[in-house]
Amino acid sequence: MISYGPLWQTMQEKGVTTYTLIYKHGISAYTITNLRRNKSITMHTLEKLCTILECTPNDVVVFTED
């Protein structure tokens, strides 16, 4: 199972809000909804999030067993 729990922690540590992701960096509101629901995102989006947050994929997503 995919969990974006680390993303929310990383965003808090970096002082980045969902508003900033949507309006400053062009991440769609639909993508934010998918992240909140732990649904899949593209590798391009993962790369973009890592660039924005200056982090690695491990700071955005974690894979757990069901």
N, C-alpha and C positions, 0 to 999 in steps of 0.2 A: 504494500500500500504506500502511496505517496503522501507525504505530509509537508506542508509549507510552514510548519511551526517555526523553524529557524529563520525564515524570511521576516516574520513579524518582529522577532527579537533583534535581528540585524538592523531592520528599519528603525526601531526604537533607539538602538545604540547610536546610529548615525544621524538621528534627527530627521528622518525622511518619512513623510506621510503619504497616504494613498493619494491625497489631493495633489501633492508634488509629482508623484509618478504619472498621474493622468494629465495634468495641465502643463507641467514644465518639461516632462520627458516623453510625452506622447504614448504612454501605455494606456490601452483602451480600458474603459470601465468594465467591459465584458471580461477582459483578461483578469482584472482585479477580482471579479466575481468568481471566476474559475479558481483563482488562487485561494480565495476564502473557503471554497467548497472542496479543496484538495483535488481538483480535476487536473487533467494534463495540460501542459503548455508546450509550446514549441521550443526547440533548442535555441532559436534566434531570440525568443523572449527571455529565456534563461540567461543567455549571453548579455543581453541588454540590461537585465536586472543586476548582473554581476558587475558590469561596467559602471552603472549608475551608483551602486552601493560600494564599489571598490572592494569586492569580496570574491570568494570562490563559490562554486556551486554547493559545496557543503554548508555554506552559510545561508543558503536559500531553501534547499530541499533535503529531506531525509527519506530513505526508503525503509519501511518497517514490514514485518511479516503480518499477515492478516490475523 
